[in-house]
Amino acid sequence: MDFMLNIAVGMPGPFEMVIILVVVMLLFGAKRLPGLSRSLGKSLSEFKRGKEEGLKSADEPEKIEPESKSDKEPVVSEK
């Protein structure tokens, strides 16, 4: 059933993309569009980089550090 939903929704066509572009231009103005697209591109690249780092760290086995002696000593409070 999910497969049929994905086919029905799909990607927006060229006409829908033009409508979206016009609405964005009306909301933000033509002067702010280059900065908006630049920040969107930077955000997308940071997201991809973080995703790759997360996948890389998930593939590596965790290193368990030995407990230090200070963790085992009881804490004595002075009164």
mmCIF file of the N, C-alpha and C atoms, coordinates in Angstrom:
data_MODEL
# 
_entry.id   MODEL 
# 
loop_
_atom_site.group_PDB 
_atom_site.id 
_atom_site.type_symbol 
_atom_site.label_atom_id 
_atom_site.label_alt_id 
_atom_site.label_comp_id 
_atom_site.label_asym_id 
_atom_site.label_entity_id 
_atom_site.label_seq_id 
_atom_site.pdbx_PDB_ins_code 
_atom_site.Cartn_x 
_atom_site.Cartn_y 
_atom_site.Cartn_z 
_atom_site.occupancy 
_atom_site.B_iso_or_equiv 
_atom_site.pdbx_formal_charge 
_atom_site.auth_seq_id 
_atom_site.auth_comp_id 
_atom_site.auth_asym_id 
_atom_site.auth_atom_id 
_atom_site.pdbx_PDB_model_num 
ATOM 1   N N  . MET A 1 1  ? 0.826  -1.185 0.000   1.00 0.00 ? 1  MET A N  1 
ATOM 2   C CA . MET A 1 1  ? 0.000  0.000  0.000   1.00 0.00 ? 1  MET A CA 1 
ATOM 3   C C  . MET A 1 1  ? 0.877  1.259  0.000   1.00 0.00 ? 1  MET A C  1 
ATOM 4   N N  . ASP A 1 2  ? 1.983  1.227  0.738   1.00 0.00 ? 2  ASP A N  1 
ATOM 5   C CA . ASP A 1 2  ? 2.877  2.389  0.777   1.00 0.00 ? 2  ASP A CA 1 
ATOM 6   C C  . ASP A 1 2  ? 3.459  2.665  -0.601  1.00 0.00 ? 2  ASP A C  1 
ATOM 7   N N  . PHE A 1 3  ? 3.710  1.598  -1.361  1.00 0.00 ? 3  PHE A N  1 
ATOM 8   C CA . PHE A 1 3  ? 4.270  1.761  -2.698  1.00 0.00 ? 3  PHE A CA 1 
ATOM 9   C C  . PHE A 1 3  ? 3.320  2.555  -3.579  1.00 0.00 ? 3  PHE A C  1 
ATOM 10  N N  . MET A 1 4  ? 2.024  2.242  -3.493  1.00 0.00 ? 4  MET A N  1 
ATOM 11  C CA . MET A 1 4  ? 1.025  2.943  -4.299  1.00 0.00 ? 4  MET A CA 1 
ATOM 12  C C  . MET A 1 4  ? 0.903  4.405  -3.881  1.00 0.00 ? 4  MET A C  1 
ATOM 13  N N  . LEU A 1 5  ? 1.068  4.680  -2.589  1.00 0.00 ? 5  LEU A N  1 
ATOM 14  C CA . LEU A 1 5  ? 1.005  6.051  -2.112  1.00 0.00 ? 5  LEU A CA 1 
ATOM 15  C C  . LEU A 1 5  ? 2.178  6.857  -2.657  1.00 0.00 ? 5  LEU A C  1 
ATOM 16  N N  . ASN A 1 6  ? 3.364  6.266  -2.681  1.00 0.00 ? 6  ASN A N  1 
ATOM 17  C CA . ASN A 1 6  ? 4.541  6.946  -3.221  1.00 0.00 ? 6  ASN A CA 1 
ATOM 18  C C  . ASN A 1 6  ? 4.376  7.252  -4.701  1.00 0.00 ? 6  ASN A C  1 
ATOM 19  N N  . ILE A 1 7  ? 3.768  6.357  -5.450  1.00 0.00 ? 7  ILE A N  1 
ATOM 20  C CA . ILE A 1 7  ? 3.562  6.598  -6.875  1.00 0.00 ? 7  ILE A CA 1 
ATOM 21  C C  . ILE A 1 7  ? 2.551  7.726  -7.075  1.00 0.00 ? 7  ILE A C  1 
ATOM 22  N N  . ALA A 1 8  ? 1.498  7.740  -6.268  1.00 0.00 ? 8  ALA A N  1 
ATOM 23  C CA . ALA A 1 8  ? 0.446  8.742  -6.426  1.00 0.00 ? 8  ALA A CA 1 
ATOM 24  C C  . ALA A 1 8  ? 0.955  10.136 -6.082  1.00 0.00 ? 8  ALA A C  1 
ATOM 25  N N  . VAL A 1 9  ? 1.784  10.263 -5.045  1.00 0.00 ? 9  VAL A N  1 
ATOM 26  C CA . VAL A 1 9  ? 2.255  11.576 -4.618  1.00 0.00 ? 9  VAL A CA 1 
ATOM 27  C C  . VAL A 1 9  ? 3.350  12.067 -5.556  1.00 0.00 ? 9  VAL A C  1 
ATOM 28  N N  . GLY A 1 10 ? 4.444  11.351 -5.673  1.00 0.00 ? 10 GLY A N  1 
ATOM 29  C CA . GLY A 1 10 ? 5.513  11.671 -6.612  1.00 0.00 ? 10 GLY A CA 1 
ATOM 30  C C  . GLY A 1 10 ? 6.150  13.021 -6.408  1.00 0.00 ? 10 GLY A C  1 
ATOM 31  N N  . MET A 1 11 ? 6.975  13.412 -7.339  1.00 0.00 ? 11 MET A N  1 
ATOM 32  C CA . MET A 1 11 ? 7.648  14.710 -7.336  1.00 0.00 ? 11 MET A CA 1 
ATOM 33  C C  . MET A 1 11 ? 6.766  15.744 -8.040  1.00 0.00 ? 11 MET A C  1 
ATOM 34  N N  . PRO A 1 12 ? 6.859  17.001 -7.623  1.00 0.00 ? 12 PRO A N  1 
ATOM 35  C CA . PRO A 1 12 ? 6.087  18.039 -8.317  1.00 0.00 ? 12 PRO A CA 1 
ATOM 36  C C  . PRO A 1 12 ? 6.607  18.223 -9.744  1.00 0.00 ? 12 PRO A C  1 
ATOM 37  N N  . GLY A 1 13 ? 5.693  18.473 -10.641 1.00 0.00 ? 13 GLY A N  1 
ATOM 38  C CA . GLY A 1 13 ? 6.048  18.685 -12.044 1.00 0.00 ? 13 GLY A CA 1 
ATOM 39  C C  . GLY A 1 13 ? 6.538  20.100 -12.278 1.00 0.00 ? 13 GLY A C  1 
ATOM 40  N N  . PRO A 1 14 ? 6.843  20.435 -13.536 1.00 0.00 ? 14 PRO A N  1 
ATOM 41  C CA . PRO A 1 14 ? 7.364  21.776 -13.850 1.00 0.00 ? 14 PRO A CA 1 
ATOM 42  C C  . PRO A 1 14 ? 6.370  22.888 -13.524 1.00 0.00 ? 14 PRO A C  1 
ATOM 43  N N  . PHE A 1 15 ? 5.083  22.652 -13.769 1.00 0.00 ? 15 PHE A N  1 
ATOM 44  C CA . PHE A 1 15 ? 4.077  23.673 -13.476 1.00 0.00 ? 15 PHE A CA 1 
ATOM 45  C C  . PHE A 1 15 ? 4.000  23.961 -11.984 1.00 0.00 ? 15 PHE A C  1 
ATOM 46  N N  . GLU A 1 16 ? 4.044  22.906 -11.174 1.00 0.00 ? 16 GLU A N  1 
ATOM 47  C CA . GLU A 1 16 ? 4.004  23.085 -9.723  1.00 0.00 ? 16 GLU A CA 1 
ATOM 48  C C  . GLU A 1 16 ? 5.252  23.799 -9.220  1.00 0.00 ? 16 GLU A C  1 
ATOM 49  N N  . MET A 1 17 ? 6.402  23.495 -9.820  1.00 0.00 ? 17 MET A N  1 
ATOM 50  C CA . MET A 1 17 ? 7.653  24.158 -9.421  1.00 0.00 ? 17 MET A CA 1 
ATOM 51  C C  . MET A 1 17 ? 7.597  25.660 -9.717  1.00 0.00 ? 17 MET A C  1 
ATOM 52  N N  . VAL A 1 18 ? 7.003  26.042 -10.846 1.00 0.00 ? 18 VAL A N  1 
ATOM 53  C CA . VAL A 1 18 ? 6.867  27.461 -11.183 1.00 0.00 ? 18 VAL A CA 1 
ATOM 54  C C  . VAL A 1 18 ? 5.965  28.152 -10.169 1.00 0.00 ? 18 VAL A C  1 
ATOM 55  N N  . ILE A 1 19 ? 4.883  27.508 -9.799  1.00 0.00 ? 19 ILE A N  1 
ATOM 56  C CA . ILE A 1 19 ? 3.964  28.091 -8.805  1.00 0.00 ? 19 ILE A CA 1 
ATOM 57  C C  . ILE A 1 19 ? 4.683  28.268 -7.466  1.00 0.00 ? 19 ILE A C  1 
ATOM 58  N N  . ILE A 1 20 ? 5.446  27.274 -7.057  1.00 0.00 ? 20 ILE A N  1 
ATOM 59  C CA . ILE A 1 20 ? 6.196  27.362 -5.795  1.00 0.00 ? 20 ILE A CA 1 
ATOM 60  C C  . ILE A 1 20 ? 7.206  28.498 -5.859  1.00 0.00 ? 20 ILE A C  1 
ATOM 61  N N  . LEU A 1 21 ? 7.910  28.641 -6.989  1.00 0.00 ? 21 LEU A N  1 
ATOM 62  C CA . LEU A 1 21 ? 8.895  29.712 -7.153  1.00 0.00 ? 21 LEU A CA 1 
ATOM 63  C C  . LEU A 1 21 ? 8.236  31.082 -7.072  1.00 0.00 ? 21 LEU A C  1 
ATOM 64  N N  . VAL A 1 22 ? 7.078  31.241 -7.688  1.00 0.00 ? 22 VAL A N  1 
ATOM 65  C CA . VAL A 1 22 ? 6.365  32.525 -7.644  1.00 0.00 ? 22 VAL A CA 1 
ATOM 66  C C  . VAL A 1 22 ? 5.949  32.845 -6.215  1.00 0.00 ? 22 VAL A C  1 
ATOM 67  N N  . VAL A 1 23 ? 5.431  31.872 -5.494  1.00 0.00 ? 23 VAL A N  1 
ATOM 68  C CA . VAL A 1 23 ? 5.013  32.106 -4.110  1.00 0.00 ? 23 VAL A CA 1 
ATOM 69  C C  . VAL A 1 23 ? 6.205  32.491 -3.245  1.00 0.00 ? 23 VAL A C  1 
ATOM 70  N N  . VAL A 1 24 ? 7.339  31.817 -3.429  1.00 0.00 ? 24 VAL A N  1 
ATOM 71  C CA . VAL A 1 24 ? 8.548  32.133 -2.658  1.00 0.00 ? 24 VAL A CA 1 
ATOM 72  C C  . VAL A 1 24 ? 9.021  33.546 -2.979  1.00 0.00 ? 24 VAL A C  1 
ATOM 73  N N  . MET A 1 25 ? 8.996  33.922 -4.246  1.00 0.00 ? 25 MET A N  1 
ATOM 74  C CA . MET A 1 25 ? 9.414  35.284 -4.618  1.00 0.00 ? 25 MET A CA 1 
ATOM 75  C C  . MET A 1 25 ? 8.491  36.328 -4.010  1.00 0.00 ? 25 MET A C  1 
ATOM 76  N N  . LEU A 1 26 ? 7.198  36.033 -3.945  1.00 0.00 ? 26 LEU A N  1 
ATOM 77  C CA . LEU A 1 26 ? 6.263  36.982 -3.333  1.00 0.00 ? 26 LEU A CA 1 
ATOM 78  C C  . LEU A 1 26 ? 6.495  37.103 -1.833  1.00 0.00 ? 26 LEU A C  1 
ATOM 79  N N  . LEU A 1 27 ? 6.815  35.989 -1.189  1.00 0.00 ? 27 LEU A N  1 
ATOM 80  C CA . LEU A 1 27 ? 7.024  36.018 0.259   1.00 0.00 ? 27 LEU A CA 1 
ATOM 81  C C  . LEU A 1 27 ? 8.337  36.688 0.650   1.00 0.00 ? 27 LEU A C  1 
ATOM 82  N N  . PHE A 1 28 ? 9.423  36.348 -0.035  1.00 0.00 ? 28 PHE A N  1 
ATOM 83  C CA . PHE A 1 28 ? 10.748 36.811 0.387   1.00 0.00 ? 28 PHE A CA 1 
ATOM 84  C C  . PHE A 1 28 ? 11.308 37.949 -0.447  1.00 0.00 ? 28 PHE A C  1 
ATOM 85  N N  . GLY A 1 29 ? 10.835 38.151 -1.641  1.00 0.00 ? 29 GLY A N  1 
ATOM 86  C CA . GLY A 1 29 ? 11.363 39.201 -2.496  1.00 0.00 ? 29 GLY A CA 1 
ATOM 87  C C  . GLY A 1 29 ? 12.568 38.716 -3.285  1.00 0.00 ? 29 GLY A C  1 
ATOM 88  N N  . ALA A 1 30 ? 12.787 39.316 -4.437  1.00 0.00 ? 30 ALA A N  1 
ATOM 89  C CA . ALA A 1 30 ? 13.862 38.878 -5.338  1.00 0.00 ? 30 ALA A CA 1 
ATOM 90  C C  . ALA A 1 30 ? 15.244 39.175 -4.766  1.00 0.00 ? 30 ALA A C  1 
ATOM 91  N N  . LYS A 1 31 ? 15.373 40.208 -3.943  1.00 0.00 ? 31 LYS A N  1 
ATOM 92  C CA . LYS A 1 31 ? 16.689 40.577 -3.406  1.00 0.00 ? 31 LYS A CA 1 
ATOM 93  C C  . LYS A 1 31 ? 17.193 39.567 -2.378  1.00 0.00 ? 31 LYS A C  1 
ATOM 94  N N  . ARG A 1 32 ? 16.288 38.937 -1.645  1.00 0.00 ? 32 ARG A N  1 
ATOM 95  C CA . ARG A 1 32 ? 16.705 38.011 -0.587  1.00 0.00 ? 32 ARG A CA 1 
ATOM 96  C C  . ARG A 1 32 ? 16.844 36.569 -1.062  1.00 0.00 ? 32 ARG A C  1 
ATOM 97  N N  . LEU A 1 33 ? 16.411 36.256 -2.274  1.00 0.00 ? 33 LEU A N  1 
ATOM 98  C CA . LEU A 1 33 ? 16.470 34.882 -2.764  1.00 0.00 ? 33 LEU A CA 1 
ATOM 99  C C  . LEU A 1 33 ? 17.886 34.320 -2.862  1.00 0.00 ? 33 LEU A C  1 
ATOM 100 N N  . PRO A 1 34 ? 18.890 35.070 -3.360  1.00 0.00 ? 34 PRO A N  1 
ATOM 101 C CA . PRO A 1 34 ? 20.243 34.486 -3.424  1.00 0.00 ? 34 PRO A CA 1 
ATOM 102 C C  . PRO A 1 34 ? 20.791 34.109 -2.049  1.00 0.00 ? 34 PRO A C  1 
ATOM 103 N N  . GLY A 1 35 ? 20.583 34.948 -1.059  1.00 0.00 ? 35 GLY A N  1 
ATOM 104 C CA . GLY A 1 35 ? 21.046 34.639 0.292   1.00 0.00 ? 35 GLY A CA 1 
ATOM 105 C C  . GLY A 1 35 ? 20.289 33.472 0.892   1.00 0.00 ? 35 GLY A C  1 
ATOM 106 N N  . LEU A 1 36 ? 19.008 33.401 0.610   1.00 0.00 ? 36 LEU A N  1 
ATOM 107 C CA . LEU A 1 36 ? 18.176 32.307 1.106   1.00 0.00 ? 36 LEU A CA 1 
ATOM 108 C C  . LEU A 1 36 ? 18.612 30.982 0.500   1.00 0.00 ? 36 LEU A C  1 
ATOM 109 N N  . SER A 1 37 ? 18.860 30.970 -0.804  1.00 0.00 ? 37 SER A N  1 
ATOM 110 C CA . SER A 1 37 ? 19.290 29.730 -1.459  1.00 0.00 ? 37 SER A CA 1 
ATOM 111 C C  . SER A 1 37 ? 20.693 29.336 -1.018  1.00 0.00 ? 37 SER A C  1 
ATOM 112 N N  . ARG A 1 38 ? 21.557 30.316 -0.772  1.00 0.00 ? 38 ARG A N  1 
ATOM 113 C CA . ARG A 1 38 ? 22.912 30.028 -0.303  1.00 0.00 ? 38 ARG A CA 1 
ATOM 114 C C  . ARG A 1 38 ? 22.872 29.383 1.080   1.00 0.00 ? 38 ARG A C  1 
ATOM 115 N N  . SER A 1 39 ? 22.065 29.936 1.980   1.00 0.00 ? 39 SER A N  1 
ATOM 116 C CA . SER A 1 39 ? 21.978 29.368 3.324   1.00 0.00 ? 39 SER A CA 1 
ATOM 117 C C  . SER A 1 39 ? 21.304 27.996 3.299   1.00 0.00 ? 39 SER A C  1 
ATOM 118 N N  . LEU A 1 40 ? 20.374 27.796 2.403   1.00 0.00 ? 40 LEU A N  1 
ATOM 119 C CA . LEU A 1 40 ? 19.740 26.482 2.249   1.00 0.00 ? 40 LEU A CA 1 
ATOM 120 C C  . LEU A 1 40 ? 20.765 25.456 1.768   1.00 0.00 ? 40 LEU A C  1 
ATOM 121 N N  . GLY A 1 41 ? 21.611 25.841 0.827   1.00 0.00 ? 41 GLY A N  1 
ATOM 122 C CA . GLY A 1 41 ? 22.659 24.940 0.330   1.00 0.00 ? 41 GLY A CA 1 
ATOM 123 C C  . GLY A 1 41 ? 23.670 24.586 1.406   1.00 0.00 ? 41 GLY A C  1 
ATOM 124 N N  . LYS A 1 42 ? 24.068 25.577 2.216   1.00 0.00 ? 42 LYS A N  1 
ATOM 125 C CA . LYS A 1 42 ? 25.002 25.310 3.307   1.00 0.00 ? 42 LYS A CA 1 
ATOM 126 C C  . LYS A 1 42 ? 24.385 24.379 4.339   1.00 0.00 ? 42 LYS A C  1 
ATOM 127 N N  . SER A 1 43 ? 23.117 24.605 4.657   1.00 0.00 ? 43 SER A N  1 
ATOM 128 C CA . SER A 1 43 ? 22.434 23.743 5.626   1.00 0.00 ? 43 SER A CA 1 
ATOM 129 C C  . SER A 1 43 ? 22.340 22.313 5.116   1.00 0.00 ? 43 SER A C  1 
ATOM 130 N N  . LEU A 1 44 ? 22.046 22.161 3.838   1.00 0.00 ? 44 LEU A N  1 
ATOM 131 C CA . LEU A 1 44 ? 21.942 20.831 3.259   1.00 0.00 ? 44 LEU A CA 1 
ATOM 132 C C  . LEU A 1 44 ? 23.289 20.117 3.266   1.00 0.00 ? 44 LEU A C  1 
ATOM 133 N N  . SER A 1 45 ? 24.370 20.833 2.959   1.00 0.00 ? 45 SER A N  1 
ATOM 134 C CA . SER A 1 45 ? 25.696 20.204 2.972   1.00 0.00 ? 45 SER A CA 1 
ATOM 135 C C  . SER A 1 45 ? 26.118 19.831 4.395   1.00 0.00 ? 45 SER A C  1 
ATOM 136 N N  . GLU A 1 46 ? 25.783 20.669 5.391   1.00 0.00 ? 46 GLU A N  1 
ATOM 137 C CA . GLU A 1 46 ? 26.088 20.332 6.784   1.00 0.00 ? 46 GLU A CA 1 
ATOM 138 C C  . GLU A 1 46 ? 25.299 19.105 7.234   1.00 0.00 ? 46 GLU A C  1 
ATOM 139 N N  . PHE A 1 47 ? 24.048 19.011 6.799   1.00 0.00 ? 47 PHE A N  1 
ATOM 140 C CA . PHE A 1 47 ? 23.231 17.854 7.141   1.00 0.00 ? 47 PHE A CA 1 
ATOM 141 C C  . PHE A 1 47 ? 23.829 16.582 6.547   1.00 0.00 ? 47 PHE A C  1 
ATOM 142 N N  . LYS A 1 48 ? 24.240 16.641 5.285   1.00 0.00 ? 48 LYS A N  1 
ATOM 143 C CA . LYS A 1 48 ? 24.847 15.470 4.635   1.00 0.00 ? 48 LYS A CA 1 
ATOM 144 C C  . LYS A 1 48 ? 26.139 15.072 5.332   1.00 0.00 ? 48 LYS A C  1 
ATOM 145 N N  . ARG A 1 49 ? 26.958 16.062 5.703   1.00 0.00 ? 49 ARG A N  1 
ATOM 146 C CA . ARG A 1 49 ? 28.224 15.777 6.384   1.00 0.00 ? 49 ARG A CA 1 
ATOM 147 C C  . ARG A 1 49 ? 27.967 15.120 7.744   1.00 0.00 ? 49 ARG A C  1 
ATOM 148 N N  . GLY A 1 50 ? 27.000 15.629 8.478   1.00 0.00 ? 50 GLY A N  1 
ATOM 149 C CA . GLY A 1 50 ? 26.664 15.042 9.771   1.00 0.00 ? 50 GLY A CA 1 
ATOM 150 C C  . GLY A 1 50 ? 26.111 13.632 9.631   1.00 0.00 ? 50 GLY A C  1 
ATOM 151 N N  . LYS A 1 51 ? 25.329 13.414 8.593   1.00 0.00 ? 51 LYS A N  1 
ATOM 152 C CA . LYS A 1 51 ? 24.779 12.083 8.347   1.00 0.00 ? 51 LYS A CA 1 
ATOM 153 C C  . LYS A 1 51 ? 25.898 11.098 8.040   1.00 0.00 ? 51 LYS A C  1 
ATOM 154 N N  . GLU A 1 52 ? 26.859 11.501 7.207   1.00 0.00 ? 52 GLU A N  1 
ATOM 155 C CA . GLU A 1 52 ? 27.986 10.625 6.875   1.00 0.00 ? 52 GLU A CA 1 
ATOM 156 C C  . GLU A 1 52 ? 28.835 10.320 8.105   1.00 0.00 ? 52 GLU A C  1 
ATOM 157 N N  . GLU A 1 53 ? 29.074 11.324 8.950   1.00 0.00 ? 53 GLU A N  1 
ATOM 158 C CA . GLU A 1 53 ? 29.850 11.104 10.174  1.00 0.00 ? 53 GLU A CA 1 
ATOM 159 C C  . GLU A 1 53 ? 29.112 10.164 11.122  1.00 0.00 ? 53 GLU A C  1 
ATOM 160 N N  . GLY A 1 54 ? 27.803 10.309 11.207  1.00 0.00 ? 54 GLY A N  1 
ATOM 161 C CA . GLY A 1 54 ? 27.013 9.436  12.057  1.00 0.00 ? 54 GLY A CA 1 
ATOM 162 C C  . GLY A 1 54 ? 27.045 7.994  11.570  1.00 0.00 ? 54 GLY A C  1 
ATOM 163 N N  . LEU A 1 55 ? 26.953 7.806  10.266  1.00 0.00 ? 55 LEU A N  1 
ATOM 164 C CA . LEU A 1 55 ? 27.014 6.459  9.711   1.00 0.00 ? 55 LEU A CA 1 
ATOM 165 C C  . LEU A 1 55 ? 28.396 5.844  9.898   1.00 0.00 ? 55 LEU A C  1 
ATOM 166 N N  . LYS A 1 56 ? 29.427 6.687  9.755   1.00 0.00 ? 56 LYS A N  1 
ATOM 167 C CA . LYS A 1 56 ? 30.797 6.189  9.919   1.00 0.00 ? 56 LYS A CA 1 
ATOM 168 C C  . LYS A 1 56 ? 31.034 5.779  11.372  1.00 0.00 ? 56 LYS A C  1 
ATOM 169 N N  . SER A 1 57 ? 30.551 6.575  12.328  1.00 0.00 ? 57 SER A N  1 
ATOM 170 C CA . SER A 1 57 ? 30.759 6.246  13.740  1.00 0.00 ? 57 SER A CA 1 
ATOM 171 C C  . SER A 1 57 ? 29.913 5.045  14.160  1.00 0.00 ? 57 SER A C  1 
ATOM 172 N N  . ALA A 1 58 ? 28.781 4.828  13.491  1.00 0.00 ? 58 ALA A N  1 
ATOM 173 C CA . ALA A 1 58 ? 27.943 3.674  13.812  1.00 0.00 ? 58 ALA A CA 1 
ATOM 174 C C  . ALA A 1 58 ? 28.595 2.382  13.330  1.00 0.00 ? 58 ALA A C  1 
ATOM 175 N N  . ASP A 1 59 ? 29.399 2.455  12.280  1.00 0.00 ? 59 ASP A N  1 
ATOM 176 C CA . ASP A 1 59 ? 30.073 1.269  11.752  1.00 0.00 ? 59 ASP A CA 1 
ATOM 177 C C  . ASP A 1 59 ? 31.267 0.853  12.603  1.00 0.00 ? 59 ASP A C  1 
ATOM 178 N N  . GLU A 1 60 ? 31.887 1.833  13.283  1.00 0.00 ? 60 GLU A N  1 
ATOM 179 C CA . GLU A 1 60 ? 33.061 1.533  14.102  1.00 0.00 ? 60 GLU A CA 1 
ATOM 180 C C  . GLU A 1 60 ? 32.623 0.948  15.445  1.00 0.00 ? 60 GLU A C  1 
ATOM 181 N N  . PRO A 1 61 ? 33.334 -0.067 15.941  1.00 0.00 ? 61 PRO A N  1 
ATOM 182 C CA . PRO A 1 61 ? 32.987 -0.605 17.263  1.00 0.00 ? 61 PRO A CA 1 
ATOM 183 C C  . PRO A 1 61 ? 33.344 0.400  18.356  1.00 0.00 ? 61 PRO A C  1 
ATOM 184 N N  . GLU A 1 62 ? 32.558 0.385  19.432  1.00 0.00 ? 62 GLU A N  1 
ATOM 185 C CA . GLU A 1 62 ? 32.812 1.291  20.550  1.00 0.00 ? 62 GLU A CA 1 
ATOM 186 C C  . GLU A 1 62 ? 34.029 0.847  21.330  1.00 0.00 ? 62 GLU A C  1 
ATOM 187 N N  . LYS A 1 63 ? 34.839 1.801  21.722  1.00 0.00 ? 63 LYS A N  1 
ATOM 188 C CA . LYS A 1 63 ? 36.010 1.505  22.544  1.00 0.00 ? 63 LYS A CA 1 
ATOM 189 C C  . LYS A 1 63 ? 35.637 1.749  23.995  1.00 0.00 ? 63 LYS A C  1 
ATOM 190 N N  . ILE A 1 64 ? 35.808 0.718  24.810  1.00 0.00 ? 64 ILE A N  1 
ATOM 191 C CA . ILE A 1 64 ? 35.492 0.834  26.234  1.00 0.00 ? 64 ILE A CA 1 
ATOM 192 C C  . ILE A 1 64 ? 36.787 1.128  26.978  1.00 0.00 ? 64 ILE A C  1 
ATOM 193 N N  . GLU A 1 65 ? 36.809 2.271  27.657  1.00 0.00 ? 65 GLU A N  1 
ATOM 194 C CA . GLU A 1 65 ? 37.996 2.658  28.396  1.00 0.00 ? 65 GLU A CA 1 
ATOM 195 C C  . GLU A 1 65 ? 37.974 2.007  29.779  1.00 0.00 ? 65 GLU A C  1 
ATOM 196 N N  . PRO A 1 66 ? 39.134 1.581  30.265  1.00 0.00 ? 66 PRO A N  1 
ATOM 197 C CA . PRO A 1 66 ? 39.170 0.997  31.613  1.00 0.00 ? 66 PRO A CA 1 
ATOM 198 C C  . PRO A 1 66 ? 38.860 2.057  32.658  1.00 0.00 ? 66 PRO A C  1 
ATOM 199 N N  . GLU A 1 67 ? 38.244 1.611  33.757  1.00 0.00 ? 67 GLU A N  1 
ATOM 200 C CA . GLU A 1 67 ? 37.907 2.543  34.822  1.00 0.00 ? 67 GLU A CA 1 
ATOM 201 C C  . GLU A 1 67 ? 39.184 3.005  35.513  1.00 0.00 ? 67 GLU A C  1 
ATOM 202 N N  . SER A 1 68 ? 39.207 4.254  35.890  1.00 0.00 ? 68 SER A N  1 
ATOM 203 C CA . SER A 1 68 ? 40.379 4.770  36.588  1.00 0.00 ? 68 SER A CA 1 
ATOM 204 C C  . SER A 1 68 ? 40.255 4.466  38.084  1.00 0.00 ? 68 SER A C  1 
ATOM 205 N N  . LYS A 1 69 ? 41.358 4.537  38.795  1.00 0.00 ? 69 LYS A N  1 
ATOM 206 C CA . LYS A 1 69 ? 41.364 4.239  40.225  1.00 0.00 ? 69 LYS A CA 1 
ATOM 207 C C  . LYS A 1 69 ? 40.552 5.262  41.011  1.00 0.00 ? 69 LYS A C  1 
ATOM 208 N N  . SER A 1 70 ? 40.504 6.489  40.528  1.00 0.00 ? 70 SER A N  1 
ATOM 209 C CA . SER A 1 70 ? 39.781 7.529  41.260  1.00 0.00 ? 70 SER A CA 1 
ATOM 210 C C  . SER A 1 70 ? 38.280 7.263  41.268  1.00 0.00 ? 70 SER A C  1 
ATOM 211 N N  . ASP A 1 71 ? 37.773 6.516  40.286  1.00 0.00 ? 71 ASP A N  1 
ATOM 212 C CA . ASP A 1 71 ? 36.350 6.194  40.260  1.00 0.00 ? 71 ASP A CA 1 
ATOM 213 C C  . ASP A 1 71 ? 35.989 5.182  41.343  1.00 0.00 ? 71 ASP A C  1 
ATOM 214 N N  . LYS A 1 72 ? 36.953 4.338  41.753  1.00 0.00 ? 72 LYS A N  1 
ATOM 215 C CA . LYS A 1 72 ? 36.680 3.268  42.705  1.00 0.00 ? 72 LYS A CA 1 
ATOM 216 C C  . LYS A 1 72 ? 36.842 3.713  44.157  1.00 0.00 ? 72 LYS A C  1 
ATOM 217 N N  . GLU A 1 73 ? 37.574 4.796  44.397  1.00 0.00 ? 73 GLU A N  1 
ATOM 218 C CA . GLU A 1 73 ? 37.818 5.244  45.758  1.00 0.00 ? 73 GLU A CA 1 
ATOM 219 C C  . GLU A 1 73 ? 36.560 5.908  46.333  1.00 0.00 ? 73 GLU A C  1 
ATOM 220 N N  . PRO A 1 74 ? 36.211 5.593  47.583  1.00 0.00 ? 74 PRO A N  1 
ATOM 221 C CA . PRO A 1 74 ? 35.032 6.233  48.185  1.00 0.00 ? 74 PRO A CA 1 
ATOM 222 C C  . PRO A 1 74 ? 35.301 7.703  48.488  1.00 0.00 ? 74 PRO A C  1 
ATOM 223 N N  . VAL A 1 75 ? 34.259 8.482  48.475  1.00 0.00 ? 75 VAL A N  1 
ATOM 224 C CA . VAL A 1 75 ? 34.373 9.909  48.760  1.00 0.00 ? 75 VAL A CA 1 
ATOM 225 C C  . VAL A 1 75 ? 34.180 10.099 50.258  1.00 0.00 ? 75 VAL A C  1 
ATOM 226 N N  . VAL A 1 76 ? 35.151 10.775 50.876  1.00 0.00 ? 76 VAL A N  1 
ATOM 227 C CA . VAL A 1 76 ? 35.090 11.042 52.322  1.00 0.00 ? 76 VAL A CA 1 
ATOM 228 C C  . VAL A 1 76 ? 34.845 12.518 52.507  1.00 0.00 ? 76 VAL A C  1 
ATOM 229 N N  . SER A 1 77 ? 33.772 12.840 53.225  1.00 0.00 ? 77 SER A N  1 
ATOM 230 C CA . SER A 1 77 ? 33.480 14.250 53.463  1.00 0.00 ? 77 SER A CA 1 
ATOM 231 C C  . SER A 1 77 ? 34.052 14.662 54.814  1.00 0.00 ? 77 SER A C  1 
ATOM 232 N N  . GLU A 1 78 ? 34.527 15.891 54.874  1.00 0.00 ? 78 GLU A N  1 
ATOM 233 C CA . GLU A 1 78 ? 35.088 16.411 56.117  1.00 0.00 ? 78 GLU A CA 1 
ATOM 234 C C  . GLU A 1 78 ? 34.028 17.206 56.851  1.00 0.00 ? 78 GLU A C  1 
ATOM 235 N N  . LYS A 1 79 ? 33.930 16.950 58.167  1.00 0.00 ? 79 LYS A N  1 
ATOM 236 C CA . LYS A 1 79 ? 32.951 17.678 58.976  1.00 0.00 ? 79 LYS A CA 1 
ATOM 237 C C  . LYS A 1 79 ? 33.621 18.497 60.033  1.00 0.00 ? 79 LYS A C  1 
# 
